[in-house]
Amino acid sequence: MNPTPTTASVPTASSPLATVPAEARDLLDEVVALRRDIHRHPELGLANPRTRDLIVAALDGLGLEVSVGGDELTSVVADLVGGGGDGPTVLLRADTDALPMDEDTDVDFRSCVPGAAHACGHDAHVAMLVGAARLLAARRDELAGRVRFMFQPGEEGFGGAVEMVAAGVLDGVDAAYALHITPNIPAGFAASRPGSIMASADTFHIEIVGRGGHASTPHFCCDPVPVAAEVITGLQTLVTRELNAFDPAVVSVTRVQAGTTTNVIPERAVLEGTIRAVSETTRLHVHEALPRLVGSVAAAHGAEADVRVDAGYPVTVNDAGAVDLVAGVARRVLGEDRWFELPAPVMGAEDFSYVTAKVPGAMTFLGVCPDDIADSLTAPPCHSNRMRLHEPALADGVALHVATALTALGVA
């Protein structure tokens, strides 16, 4: 979906949200500066100490209750306690880590760390949440309850959310919200959906064992290569014939390895790949069906098979009420026509799934398509070595965070 930007409306002058968009725009230079600093110095996995220290420094003086993780889990949790008495606790989350890849853009703040790049926008997530903390701290007296700011390392495959949940980040939390930038939605728009919003992501490893020998005498062997080929075909049939088309999965074989030279039939063939699903029912069905299918195909050819499925992130499920709240907020601070509901889940995965499994919450996508790209669907996406974003749109993210927290705490 590629909506066309139009003139955005603003909240009425009497609304507590009336000044939020302008306040966010006033902070844009600071937000961009922090984002660029983090972008130049990306850090991987659960250990993001430089980024952690930048966050702590940026929050200094705001009167927050700050808890900082050590070098093995460089988390930052900061609580803003409202001055209006008791109320709910609302969590706002940003992830901090980068991807293990090189950046191939021409921006003057591109990564200076070989093999690491902020190609998924986590630098922007951090900067927007810091900006939101500044604006919400200035409104402390209006708040009944508290806002918890969750800065989480290790989203890119390391399960940092699992570690932070185990450490108590959700203790006392009533609702949780996160923003994720995407260059494939026009700047100025936001989108989400109730129910499944992002897929699960699991991996599989298959080893087919036959009997090796000379390529001229396959009848003396048990060639694992055609068995592997039949398994690959069978996996496609599994997806199209065993699964409900309206509750889909994607099974991708991404690595095939067998043999060492041209005239030797190998003993083994290895297949690896990923399983993605948008419901736990379908996810578990594939987990059960994959070993059954592989074992049966291998046995039919006199080969043996070893199959391992490694569970990754579960399905990210948005609470319908939380999505309704964000939709109302987006219409008020971005414009009535700048919110849309995604027609289907995104097949990427997120460890925010562990948060929404525990408390009602919502993941929302924020459009940041660069202004020199006419069609957002052609923009280099997240995880591309050429991913860029429209930095003025980060003010929209700050405004959405602030307005979401104010609304969830009953101020607006």
C-alpha positions as a Markdown table, in Angstrom:
| # | Residue | x | y | z |
|---|---|---|---|---|
| 1 | Met | 0.0 | 0.0 | 0.0 |
| 2 | Asn | 1.4 | 3.4 | -1.0 |
| 3 | Pro | -0.9 | 6.3 | 0.2 |
| 4 | Thr | -0.4 | 9.7 | -1.2 |
| 5 | Pro | 0.6 | 12.4 | 1.4 |
| 6 | Thr | -1.8 | 15.3 | 1.8 |
| 7 | Thr | -1.9 | 18.3 | 4.1 |
| 8 | Ala | -2.0 | 17.1 | 7.7 |
| 9 | Ser | -4.5 | 18.3 | 10.2 |
| 10 | Val | -3.6 | 19.1 | 13.8 |
| 11 | Pro | -5.4 | 18.7 | 17.1 |
| 12 | Thr | -7.8 | 21.5 | 18.2 |
| 13 | Ala | -6.3 | 24.3 | 20.2 |
| 14 | Ser | -8.0 | 23.1 | 23.4 |
| 15 | Ser | -6.5 | 19.6 | 23.1 |
| 16 | Pro | -3.7 | 18.6 | 25.4 |
| 17 | Leu | -2.0 | 17.2 | 22.2 |
| 18 | Ala | -2.3 | 20.5 | 20.4 |
| 19 | Thr | 1.3 | 21.6 | 20.9 |
| 20 | Val | 2.9 | 18.2 | 20.7 |
| 21 | Pro | 3.7 | 18.2 | 16.9 |
| 22 | Ala | 5.3 | 21.6 | 17.1 |
| 23 | Glu | 7.3 | 20.7 | 20.3 |
| 24 | Ala | 8.5 | 17.6 | 18.5 |
| 25 | Arg | 9.6 | 19.6 | 15.5 |
| 26 | Asp | 11.5 | 22.0 | 17.8 |
| 27 | Leu | 13.5 | 19.0 | 19.1 |
| 28 | Leu | 14.3 | 17.7 | 15.6 |
| 29 | Asp | 17.9 | 19.0 | 15.4 |
| 30 | Glu | 18.8 | 17.3 | 18.7 |
| 31 | Val | 17.0 | 14.1 | 17.6 |
| 32 | Val | 18.8 | 14.0 | 14.3 |
| 33 | Ala | 22.2 | 14.8 | 15.9 |
| 34 | Leu | 21.8 | 11.9 | 18.3 |
| 35 | Arg | 20.7 | 9.6 | 15.5 |
| 36 | Arg | 23.7 | 10.4 | 13.4 |
| 37 | Asp | 26.1 | 9.9 | 16.2 |
| 38 | Ile | 24.7 | 6.5 | 16.9 |
| 39 | His | 24.6 | 5.8 | 13.1 |
| 40 | Arg | 28.3 | 6.5 | 12.7 |
| 41 | His | 29.2 | 4.1 | 15.5 |
| 42 | Pro | 26.9 | 1.0 | 15.2 |
| 43 | Glu | 27.2 | -1.8 | 17.8 |
| 44 | Leu | 26.1 | -5.4 | 17.5 |
| 45 | Gly | 24.3 | -7.9 | 19.7 |
| 46 | Leu | 23.6 | -7.5 | 23.4 |
| 47 | Ala | 26.7 | -5.3 | 24.1 |
| 48 | Asn | 26.1 | -1.7 | 22.9 |
| 49 | Pro | 28.1 | 0.2 | 25.5 |
| 50 | Arg | 28.7 | 3.4 | 23.6 |
| 51 | Thr | 25.1 | 3.6 | 22.6 |
| 52 | Arg | 24.0 | 2.9 | 26.2 |
| 53 | Asp | 26.3 | 5.7 | 27.5 |
| 54 | Leu | 24.9 | 8.2 | 24.9 |
| 55 | Ile | 21.4 | 7.4 | 26.0 |
| 56 | Val | 22.2 | 7.9 | 29.7 |
| 57 | Ala | 23.9 | 11.2 | 28.9 |
| 58 | Ala | 20.9 | 12.3 | 26.9 |
| 59 | Leu | 18.5 | 11.5 | 29.7 |
| 60 | Asp | 20.6 | 13.2 | 32.4 |
| 61 | Gly | 18.8 | 16.1 | 34.1 |
| 62 | Leu | 15.3 | 14.9 | 33.2 |
| 63 | Gly | 14.6 | 13.6 | 36.7 |
| 64 | Leu | 14.0 | 10.0 | 35.6 |
| 65 | Glu | 14.6 | 6.9 | 37.6 |
| 66 | Val | 17.4 | 5.3 | 35.5 |
| 67 | Ser | 18.6 | 1.7 | 35.7 |
| 68 | Val | 21.5 | 0.7 | 33.5 |
| 69 | Gly | 22.6 | -2.8 | 32.5 |
| 70 | Gly | 26.2 | -4.0 | 32.5 |
| 71 | Asp | 28.4 | -4.6 | 29.5 |
| 72 | Glu | 26.9 | -8.1 | 28.8 |
| 73 | Leu | 23.4 | -6.6 | 28.5 |
| 74 | Thr | 23.7 | -2.8 | 27.9 |
| 75 | Ser | 20.0 | -2.1 | 28.6 |
| 76 | Val | 18.7 | 1.2 | 29.9 |
| 77 | Val | 15.3 | 1.5 | 31.7 |
| 78 | Ala | 14.2 | 4.9 | 32.7 |
| 79 | Asp | 11.0 | 5.7 | 34.6 |
| 80 | Leu | 9.2 | 9.0 | 34.5 |
| 81 | Val | 7.0 | 9.3 | 37.6 |
| 82 | Gly | 4.1 | 11.6 | 37.0 |
| 83 | Gly | 3.2 | 14.3 | 39.5 |
| 84 | Gly | -0.5 | 13.8 | 39.2 |
| 85 | Gly | -0.7 | 10.8 | 41.5 |
| 86 | Asp | -1.3 | 7.1 | 41.0 |
| 87 | Gly | -2.1 | 5.7 | 37.6 |
| 88 | Pro | -1.1 | 3.1 | 35.0 |
| 89 | Thr | 2.4 | 2.4 | 33.8 |
| 90 | Val | 3.0 | 2.8 | 30.1 |
| 91 | Leu | 6.1 | 1.4 | 28.4 |
| 92 | Leu | 7.7 | 2.9 | 25.3 |
| 93 | Arg | 10.4 | 0.8 | 23.7 |
| 94 | Ala | 13.3 | 1.4 | 21.4 |
| 95 | Asp | 16.0 | -1.1 | 20.2 |
| 96 | Thr | 19.6 | -0.1 | 20.1 |
| 97 | Asp | 21.7 | -2.6 | 18.1 |
| 98 | Ala | 22.8 | -2.6 | 14.5 |
| 99 | Leu | 23.2 | -5.3 | 11.8 |
| 100 | Pro | 26.3 | -7.3 | 10.9 |
| 101 | Met | 26.7 | -5.8 | 7.4 |
| 102 | Asp | 28.4 | -3.0 | 5.5 |
| 103 | Glu | 26.7 | 0.2 | 4.6 |
| 104 | Asp | 26.8 | 1.5 | 1.0 |
| 105 | Thr | 25.2 | 4.9 | 1.2 |
| 106 | Asp | 26.9 | 8.2 | 0.4 |
| 107 | Val | 25.7 | 10.1 | 3.6 |
| 108 | Asp | 28.5 | 11.8 | 5.4 |
| 109 | Phe | 27.5 | 10.2 | 8.7 |
| 110 | Arg | 27.6 | 6.6 | 7.3 |
| 111 | Ser | 29.0 | 3.8 | 9.5 |
| 112 | Cys | 32.7 | 4.0 | 10.3 |
| 113 | Val | 32.7 | 0.4 | 11.7 |
| 114 | Pro | 33.5 | -2.3 | 9.1 |
| 115 | Gly | 30.9 | -5.0 | 9.1 |
| 116 | Ala | 28.3 | -3.1 | 11.2 |
| 117 | Ala | 25.5 | -0.8 | 10.0 |
| 118 | His | 22.3 | 0.7 | 11.3 |
| 119 | Ala | 20.3 | -0.6 | 8.3 |
| 120 | Cys | 17.1 | -1.3 | 10.3 |
| 121 | Gly | 16.6 | 2.2 | 11.9 |
| 122 | His | 17.4 | 1.3 | 15.5 |
| 123 | Asp | 19.5 | 4.5 | 15.6 |
| 124 | Ala | 16.3 | 6.4 | 14.8 |
| 125 | His | 14.3 | 4.5 | 17.3 |
| 126 | Val | 16.7 | 5.5 | 20.1 |
| 127 | Ala | 16.8 | 9.1 | 19.1 |
| 128 | Met | 13.0 | 9.4 | 18.8 |
| 129 | Leu | 12.5 | 7.8 | 22.3 |
| 130 | Val | 15.0 | 10.1 | 23.9 |
| 131 | Gly | 13.2 | 13.1 | 22.3 |
| 132 | Ala | 9.9 | 11.8 | 23.7 |
| 133 | Ala | 11.4 | 11.4 | 27.1 |
| 134 | Arg | 12.5 | 15.1 | 27.0 |
| 135 | Leu | 9.0 | 16.3 | 26.1 |
| 136 | Leu | 7.2 | 14.0 | 28.5 |
| 137 | Ala | 9.5 | 15.0 | 31.4 |
| 138 | Ala | 8.5 | 18.6 | 30.8 |
| 139 | Arg | 4.8 | 17.5 | 31.3 |
| 140 | Arg | 5.5 | 15.6 | 34.4 |
| 141 | Asp | 2.9 | 17.5 | 36.5 |
| 142 | Glu | 0.1 | 16.5 | 34.0 |
| 143 | Leu | 0.8 | 12.8 | 34.4 |
| 144 | Ala | -1.0 | 10.4 | 36.7 |
| 145 | Gly | 1.0 | 7.2 | 36.6 |
| 146 | Arg | 4.4 | 6.6 | 35.0 |
| 147 | Val | 6.1 | 6.2 | 31.7 |
| 148 | Arg | 8.8 | 3.6 | 31.4 |
| 149 | Phe | 11.4 | 4.0 | 28.6 |
| 150 | Met | 12.9 | 0.7 | 27.5 |
| 151 | Phe | 16.1 | 0.9 | 25.5 |
| 152 | Gln | 16.9 | -2.6 | 24.4 |
| 153 | Pro | 20.0 | -4.1 | 22.8 |
| 154 | Gly | 20.1 | -7.4 | 20.9 |
| 155 | Glu | 16.9 | -7.2 | 18.8 |
| 156 | Glu | 18.6 | -8.5 | 15.7 |
| 157 | Gly | 18.6 | -12.2 | 16.6 |
| 158 | Phe | 19.9 | -12.0 | 20.2 |
| 159 | Gly | 16.6 | -11.9 | 22.1 |
| 160 | Gly | 17.4 | -8.8 | 24.1 |
| 161 | Ala | 13.8 | -8.4 | 25.0 |
| 162 | Val | 13.8 | -11.9 | 26.5 |
| 163 | Glu | 16.7 | -10.8 | 28.8 |
| 164 | Met | 15.0 | -7.6 | 29.8 |
| 165 | Val | 11.6 | -9.2 | 30.5 |
| 166 | Ala | 13.4 | -11.8 | 32.7 |
| 167 | Ala | 15.1 | -8.9 | 34.5 |
| 168 | Gly | 11.7 | -7.3 | 35.3 |
| 169 | Val | 11.2 | -4.6 | 32.7 |
| 170 | Leu | 7.5 | -5.4 | 32.5 |
| 171 | Asp | 6.9 | -5.4 | 36.3 |
| 172 | Gly | 3.9 | -3.2 | 36.9 |
| 173 | Val | 3.5 | -2.4 | 33.2 |
| 174 | Asp | -0.1 | -2.0 | 32.0 |
| 175 | Ala | 0.5 | -1.4 | 28.3 |
| 176 | Ala | 3.5 | -1.3 | 25.9 |
| 177 | Tyr | 4.1 | 0.5 | 22.6 |
| 178 | Ala | 6.9 | 0.5 | 20.0 |
| 179 | Leu | 7.5 | 2.3 | 16.7 |
| 180 | His | 9.5 | 0.8 | 13.8 |
| 181 | Ile | 10.6 | 3.0 | 11.0 |
| 182 | Thr | 10.1 | 1.8 | 7.4 |
| 183 | Pro | 11.3 | 3.5 | 4.2 |
| 184 | Asn | 8.5 | 1.6 | 2.3 |
| 185 | Ile | 5.8 | 3.9 | 3.7 |
| 186 | Pro | 5.7 | 7.6 | 2.8 |
| 187 | Ala | 7.0 | 10.0 | 5.3 |
| 188 | Gly | 4.2 | 11.5 | 7.4 |
| 189 | Phe | 2.2 | 8.2 | 7.6 |
| 190 | Ala | 1.8 | 5.6 | 10.2 |
| 191 | Ala | 0.3 | 2.1 | 10.0 |
| 192 | Ser | -0.4 | -1.0 | 12.0 |
| 193 | Arg | -3.1 | -3.6 | 12.5 |
| 194 | Pro | -4.8 | -5.6 | 15.3 |
| 195 | Gly | -3.8 | -9.2 | 15.8 |
| 196 | Ser | -0.7 | -10.6 | 14.1 |
| 197 | Ile | 1.5 | -7.8 | 12.9 |
| 198 | Met | 4.9 | -9.6 | 12.4 |
| 199 | Ala | 5.7 | -13.2 | 11.8 |
| 200 | Ser | 7.6 | -15.8 | 13.8 |
| 201 | Ala | 11.1 | -16.7 | 12.6 |
| 202 | Asp | 12.5 | -20.1 | 13.2 |
| 203 | Thr | 15.4 | -21.9 | 11.4 |
| 204 | Phe | 15.9 | -25.5 | 10.3 |
| 205 | His | 19.0 | -27.6 | 9.6 |
| 206 | Ile | 18.6 | -30.8 | 7.6 |
| 207 | Glu | 21.4 | -33.3 | 7.0 |
| 208 | Ile | 20.7 | -36.1 | 4.5 |
| 209 | Val | 23.0 | -39.1 | 4.8 |
| 210 | Gly | 23.5 | -41.5 | 2.0 |
| 211 | Arg | 26.4 | -43.6 | 0.7 |
| 212 | Gly | 29.1 | -41.8 | -1.3 |
| 213 | Gly | 31.0 | -43.2 | -4.3 |
| 214 | His | 32.1 | -42.7 | -7.9 |
| 215 | Ala | 29.9 | -40.5 | -10.1 |
| 216 | Ser | 30.1 | -43.1 | -12.8 |
| 217 | Thr | 28.4 | -45.8 | -10.6 |
| 218 | Pro | 25.5 | -44.2 | -8.8 |
| 219 | His | 23.9 | -47.7 | -8.5 |
| 220 | Phe | 26.6 | -48.6 | -5.9 |
| 221 | Cys | 25.7 | -45.4 | -3.9 |
| 222 | Cys | 22.8 | -43.7 | -2.2 |
| 223 | Asp | 23.1 | -40.2 | -3.6 |
| 224 | Pro | 21.8 | -37.6 | -1.2 |
| 225 | Val | 21.7 | -34.8 | -3.8 |
| 226 | Pro | 18.5 | -35.9 | -5.6 |
| 227 | Val | 17.0 | -36.7 | -2.1 |
| 228 | Ala | 17.8 | -33.1 | -1.1 |
| 229 | Ala | 16.2 | -31.8 | -4.3 |
| 230 | Glu | 13.0 | -33.8 | -3.6 |
| 231 | Val | 12.9 | -32.5 | -0.1 |
| 232 | Ile | 13.1 | -28.9 | -1.4 |
| 233 | Thr | 10.2 | -29.6 | -3.7 |
| 234 | Gly | 8.3 | -31.4 | -0.9 |
| 235 | Leu | 8.6 | -28.4 | 1.3 |
| 236 | Gln | 6.9 | -26.2 | -1.3 |
| 237 | Thr | 4.1 | -28.7 | -1.5 |
| 238 | Leu | 3.8 | -28.7 | 2.3 |
| 239 | Val | 3.2 | -25.0 | 2.3 |
| 240 | Thr | 0.7 | -25.0 | -0.5 |
| 241 | Arg | -1.2 | -28.2 | 0.4 |
| 242 | Glu | -1.1 | -28.6 | 4.1 |
| 243 | Leu | -1.6 | -25.0 | 5.3 |
| 244 | Asn | -4.6 | -22.8 | 5.1 |
| 245 | Ala | -4.0 | -20.1 | 2.5 |
| 246 | Phe | -5.5 | -17.5 | 4.9 |
| 247 | Asp | -3.1 | -18.6 | 7.7 |
| 248 | Pro | 0.1 | -18.8 | 5.7 |
| 249 | Ala | 3.7 | -19.7 | 6.3 |
| 250 | Val | 6.9 | -19.1 | 4.3 |
| 251 | Val | 9.4 | -21.9 | 4.3 |
| 252 | Ser | 12.6 | -20.9 | 2.5 |
| 253 | Val | 15.6 | -23.1 | 1.8 |
| 254 | Thr | 18.5 | -20.6 | 1.8 |
| 255 | Arg | 21.6 | -22.8 | 1.9 |
| 256 | Val | 22.3 | -26.0 | 0.0 |
| 257 | Gln | 25.7 | -27.7 | 0.4 |
| 258 | Ala | 26.9 | -31.1 | -0.9 |
| 259 | Gly | 30.0 | -32.6 | -2.5 |
| 260 | Thr | 33.6 | -31.6 | -3.0 |
| 261 | Thr | 34.3 | -32.2 | -6.7 |
| 262 | Thr | 32.7 | -33.3 | -10.0 |
| 263 | Asn | 33.3 | -37.0 | -10.1 |
| 264 | Val | 32.4 | -38.0 | -6.5 |
| 265 | Ile | 28.9 | -38.7 | -5.2 |
| 266 | Pro | 28.9 | -37.2 | -1.7 |
| 267 | Glu | 27.9 | -38.9 | 1.5 |
| 268 | Arg | 25.9 | -36.0 | 2.8 |
| 269 | Ala | 23.8 | -33.1 | 1.7 |
| 270 | Val | 22.9 | -30.2 | 4.0 |
| 271 | Leu | 19.9 | -27.9 | 3.7 |
| 272 | Glu | 19.2 | -24.9 | 5.9 |
| 273 | Gly | 16.6 | -22.1 | 5.9 |
| 274 | Thr | 13.8 | -20.4 | 7.7 |
| 275 | Ile | 10.2 | -20.9 | 8.7 |
| 276 | Arg | 7.9 | -17.9 | 9.1 |
| 277 | Ala | 4.3 | -18.0 | 10.2 |
| 278 | Val | 1.7 | -15.5 | 11.4 |
| 279 | Ser | 0.0 | -17.8 | 13.9 |
| 280 | Glu | 1.2 | -20.2 | 16.5 |
| 281 | Thr | -1.1 | -22.9 | 15.1 |
| 282 | Thr | 0.6 | -22.8 | 11.7 |
| 283 | Arg | 4.0 | -22.3 | 13.2 |
| 284 | Leu | 3.7 | -25.5 | 15.2 |
| 285 | His | 2.2 | -27.4 | 12.3 |
| 286 | Val | 5.3 | -26.7 | 10.2 |
| 287 | His | 7.5 | -27.7 | 13.1 |
| 288 | Glu | 5.8 | -31.1 | 13.2 |
| 289 | Ala | 5.4 | -31.6 | 9.5 |
| 290 | Leu | 9.0 | -30.7 | 8.4 |
| 291 | Pro | 10.7 | -33.7 | 10.1 |
| 292 | Arg | 7.9 | -36.0 | 9.0 |
| 293 | Leu | 8.3 | -35.0 | 5.3 |
| 294 | Val | 12.1 | -35.0 | 5.3 |
| 295 | Gly | 12.3 | -38.4 | 7.1 |
| 296 | Ser | 9.8 | -40.0 | 4.7 |
| 297 | Val | 11.5 | -38.7 | 1.5 |
| 298 | Ala | 14.9 | -39.9 | 2.8 |
| 299 | Ala | 13.5 | -43.3 | 3.8 |
| 300 | Ala | 11.9 | -43.7 | 0.4 |
| 301 | His | 15.4 | -43.5 | -1.2 |
| 302 | Gly | 17.2 | -45.6 | 1.4 |
| 303 | Ala | 18.9 | -42.5 | 3.0 |
| 304 | Glu | 18.8 | -41.2 | 6.5 |
| 305 | Ala | 17.9 | -37.7 | 7.7 |
| 306 | Asp | 18.6 | -35.6 | 10.7 |
| 307 | Val | 16.3 | -32.6 | 11.2 |
| 308 | Arg | 16.7 | -29.9 | 13.7 |
| 309 | Val | 14.2 | -26.9 | 14.1 |
| 310 | Asp | 15.5 | -24.1 | 16.2 |
| 311 | Ala | 12.8 | -21.8 | 17.6 |
| 312 | Gly | 13.3 | -18.1 | 17.1 |
| 313 | Tyr | 11.1 | -15.2 | 17.8 |
| 314 | Pro | 7.3 | -15.9 | 18.1 |
| 315 | Val | 4.6 | -14.1 | 16.3 |
| 316 | Thr | 4.2 | -10.5 | 17.3 |
| 317 | Val | 0.5 | -10.0 | 18.2 |
| 318 | Asn | -1.0 | -6.5 | 18.6 |
| 319 | Asp | -3.8 | -5.9 | 21.1 |
| 320 | Ala | -6.8 | -4.5 | 19.3 |
| 321 | Gly | -7.4 | -1.8 | 22.0 |
| 322 | Ala | -3.8 | -0.7 | 21.9 |
| 323 | Val | -4.0 | -0.3 | 18.1 |
| 324 | Asp | -7.2 | 1.7 | 18.4 |
| 325 | Leu | -5.4 | 4.0 | 20.8 |
| 326 | Val | -2.5 | 4.5 | 18.5 |
| 327 | Ala | -4.8 | 5.0 | 15.5 |
| 328 | Gly | -6.6 | 7.8 | 17.2 |
| 329 | Val | -3.4 | 9.4 | 18.3 |
| 330 | Ala | -1.9 | 9.2 | 14.8 |
| 331 | Arg | -5.0 | 10.8 | 13.3 |
| 332 | Arg | -4.7 | 13.7 | 15.8 |
| 333 | Val | -1.0 | 14.5 | 15.7 |
| 334 | Leu | -0.2 | 13.5 | 12.1 |
| 335 | Gly | -3.5 | 14.1 | 10.3 |
| 336 | Glu | -6.8 | 12.4 | 9.9 |
| 337 | Asp | -5.7 | 10.8 | 6.6 |
| 338 | Arg | -2.2 | 9.8 | 7.6 |
| 339 | Trp | -3.1 | 6.6 | 9.4 |
| 340 | Phe | -3.9 | 3.3 | 7.6 |
| 341 | Glu | -4.4 | -0.3 | 8.6 |
| 342 | Leu | -2.0 | -2.8 | 7.1 |
| 343 | Pro | -3.9 | -5.4 | 5.0 |
| 344 | Ala | -1.7 | -8.2 | 6.2 |
| 345 | Pro | 1.1 | -9.0 | 8.7 |
| 346 | Val | 4.7 | -8.2 | 7.8 |
| 347 | Met | 6.7 | -11.4 | 7.4 |
| 348 | Gly | 9.7 | -10.0 | 9.2 |
| 349 | Ala | 10.1 | -10.9 | 12.9 |
| 350 | Glu | 10.6 | -8.8 | 16.1 |
| 351 | Asp | 11.4 | -9.7 | 19.7 |
| 352 | Phe | 8.9 | -7.1 | 20.8 |
| 353 | Ser | 6.7 | -10.2 | 20.5 |
| 354 | Tyr | 7.9 | -11.2 | 24.0 |
| 355 | Val | 6.6 | -8.0 | 25.3 |
| 356 | Thr | 3.2 | -8.1 | 23.7 |
| 357 | Ala | 2.9 | -11.8 | 24.9 |
| 358 | Lys | 2.9 | -10.5 | 28.5 |
| 359 | Val | 1.1 | -7.2 | 28.3 |
| 360 | Pro | -1.3 | -5.5 | 25.9 |
| 361 | Gly | 0.6 | -3.5 | 23.3 |
| 362 | Ala | 1.1 | -2.4 | 19.8 |
| 363 | Met | 3.9 | -2.2 | 17.3 |
| 364 | Thr | 3.4 | 0.6 | 14.8 |
| 365 | Phe | 5.3 | 1.3 | 11.5 |
| 366 | Leu | 6.4 | 4.9 | 10.9 |
| 367 | Gly | 6.9 | 6.0 | 7.3 |
| 368 | Val | 10.3 | 7.5 | 6.6 |
| 369 | Cys | 10.6 | 7.2 | 2.8 |
| 370 | Pro | 13.4 | 9.6 | 1.6 |
| 371 | Asp | 12.0 | 12.6 | -0.2 |
| 372 | Asp | 14.0 | 12.0 | -3.4 |
| 373 | Ile | 12.2 | 8.6 | -4.0 |
| 374 | Ala | 8.8 | 9.1 | -5.6 |
| 375 | Asp | 7.4 | 5.7 | -4.8 |
| 376 | Ser | 8.0 | 4.3 | -1.3 |
| 377 | Leu | 7.6 | 0.7 | -2.6 |
| 378 | Thr | 10.9 | 1.1 | -4.5 |
| 379 | Ala | 12.9 | 2.5 | -1.6 |
| 380 | Pro | 15.7 | 0.3 | -0.3 |
| 381 | Pro | 14.0 | -1.4 | 2.6 |
| 382 | Cys | 15.2 | -2.1 | 6.1 |
| 383 | His | 18.2 | -4.5 | 6.1 |
| 384 | Ser | 19.4 | -3.1 | 2.8 |
| 385 | Asn | 23.0 | -1.9 | 2.5 |
| 386 | Arg | 21.5 | 1.2 | 0.9 |
| 387 | Met | 18.7 | 1.9 | 3.3 |
| 388 | Arg | 18.2 | 5.7 | 4.0 |
| 389 | Leu | 15.4 | 7.6 | 5.8 |
| 390 | His | 13.8 | 11.0 | 5.7 |
| 391 | Glu | 15.1 | 12.5 | 9.0 |
| 392 | Pro | 12.4 | 15.2 | 9.4 |
| 393 | Ala | 9.9 | 12.3 | 9.8 |
| 394 | Leu | 11.6 | 11.5 | 13.1 |
| 395 | Ala | 9.6 | 14.4 | 14.6 |
| 396 | Asp | 6.5 | 12.4 | 13.7 |
| 397 | Gly | 7.9 | 9.5 | 15.8 |
| 398 | Val | 8.6 | 11.7 | 18.8 |
| 399 | Ala | 5.1 | 13.2 | 18.6 |
| 400 | Leu | 3.5 | 9.7 | 18.3 |
| 401 | His | 5.4 | 8.5 | 21.3 |
| 402 | Val | 4.5 | 11.5 | 23.4 |
| 403 | Ala | 0.8 | 11.6 | 22.4 |
| 404 | Thr | 0.5 | 7.8 | 22.9 |
| 405 | Ala | 1.8 | 8.1 | 26.5 |
| 406 | Leu | -0.4 | 11.1 | 27.2 |
| 407 | Thr | -3.5 | 9.4 | 25.9 |
| 408 | Ala | -2.7 | 6.1 | 27.6 |
| 409 | Leu | -2.4 | 7.9 | 30.9 |
| 410 | Gly | -5.6 | 9.8 | 30.4 |
| 411 | Val | -4.2 | 13.2 | 29.8 |
| 412 | Ala | -5.7 | 13.5 | 26.3 |
